[in-house]
């Protein structure tokens, strides 16, 4: 059997190998199928979709997901840092979204719908061996920037078996073919 020190050394060697394998990019990134161009700001770096999916599933323990177009994280942060945070870039090809009724949306009803959707998603998560997620409430109520066609919100979440709540910040950019989602 390995000693605790040997186990920690092996774990660190694995994390170092993961970090070394990541191919970070900066500058302007064109998402596949020319969906959008992302200008990665100074102080940040980007990881391509394939490696992002590996990070999300193998390193961070999330279920596999389609529609992941990359991860953006601070330049000085390692993806393997214990307190790493990142923006997961996703695309929802839902077509053109009209925003003429944006001022009339009842965000309390939206939260209620999200909680109900989460209940059905949790059944599938549990079957696949992942913990259930509960939406505690809005950490920041939705705000729609009509000029830029960007919707912002933040949810407070709790994971089954966890002792701390998590903040999930969502930015949705409405486009002519769908919605670009940045989820921190």
N, C-alpha and C positions, 0 to 999 in steps of 0.2 A: 504493500500500500504506500501511496505517496504521502509525504508529510505536508502540512499546511503550507509551508514555505515553497515546497516543490510545486504544489497545486497552484499557488498564486503566480509563481514564475511561469508555469505552463499557460495559464490563463492570459498573462500579460504578453507572452510570445504570440499567442493566437491573435489577440487584439492588435498587436504591432503588425502582424502579417496581413490582417484585414485592412488596416490603415494604409500600408504600403501598396496594396493591390488597387486601391481606389484611384481612378484617373480623374482628377478634378479639372474643371474647365472654368475660364473666366471670359469676360467680353460679351459678345452677342451670340446667343444660342438660338438656332432655328429648330423648333420642335418638329418631329417627324410629320410628314404629310403637309408641311408648311402651314400648320395650324396657327402658329404665332411665332414671333421672335421675342426672346427674353433678353433684355439688356441687364446682365448681372452687374449690380452696382459695385463700386469700389468697396473693399472690405468683406466681400462675399465670394463664394465659389459654388459651382454647380456640379452635380453628379448625374450621369446619363441614366436613361430609364432602366436598362438592364441591371446596372450596379445598384440603382435605387431600390429596385424590387428585392435584390439580395439583402441589402441593408435592412429594409422594412420587415422582411420575413425571417431571415436567418439571424440577424443581429438584434433587432428590436422586438422580435416575437409577435409580429402582426400577421393576420391571415393574408394569403395571396390576394392581390387586387388587380383588376384590369384598369387601364386608363391612367397609369402612373407615367408621367413624362419627365420626371427628374426630382431631385432634391436640391434645395439651395440652403447653405448654411454659412455662418460667419467664417471668414478666411482663417482666423487664428484657432478655430475650434476643430478638433478631430471628431470624426463621425463616431469614434469609439469612446469619446469622453463620457463619463458617467452622467453628467448633467448636460449632455448635448441637446440642442434644440435645432429644429430645421423647419423649412417650409417645403411641404410635399406639393409638387406641381401635378395637378390632375386635369383631365379634360372630360367634360360631359357633353357629348354630341347630341344635344337635345334640339338643335335647330335654333332659329331666331326666337328670342324671348322679348315679347313686348313689355314695355315698362310704363305704359300710360296709366296703369292703376297702382303704381308703386306707393303712392301716398295713402292708399286705402287699405293696405295690407294690415291685418290684425296680427301682430307678432306674438301675442299671447296664444292665439289659435295655432300659429305656426309651431310654437314650442310644444304645444299639446300634441300636434300631429307628429313632430319629431320624436317625442317620447313614446308614442304608440308604435311608430316604425321601429324604434330601437328595441321594443319588446319582442317583435317578430324576428328581428335580426339576431337578438340574443339567443333565441332557440337554436339557430344555425351555428352561432359562435360556440355554444356549449357542446353541440354535437361534434364539432371539430376540435374540441379540447381547449378553447380559448375562454377567458373569463368574461362574464357578462359586464355590460357597461350601462350605467344609469346616468341620465341627464339630470343634474341637480337643478339647473336653471340657467338663465342668461347671466353670464359674467359681464357682458356688455350687450345691451339690446341692439338689434339690427339698425343700421343706418344706411340709407341709399343715397349715393352721390349721383344725382341725376345727370349732371353735366358730363361726368366721366363714365357713367354707366357701371358703377362699381358698388356692390353690396358688401358691407362689413358686419360681422357679428362675432361674439365670443360666447362659448358655452362652458359651463363648469360641469365636469364629468367625474364620476367615481367608478373605479373598477372593482369588481367582485374580489374580495380578499385583500384589497389595498387599504392602506391606512390614511392616505392623503388624496385630496381631490386634484384633478388635472384641469388645466386651462386649455381649451381648444379654440384657437382664433382662426376664423375663416374669412377669406377675401374672395369674392366671386366677381369676375369681370365678364360682363355680357358682351357677346360678339355676334356676328351675323350667322354663324353656323352652330353656336353652342356657347358653353360657359367654361372659361378658364378658372380653375379653383386653386388657390394657394391656401394650404391648410397648415398652420403652425401648431 
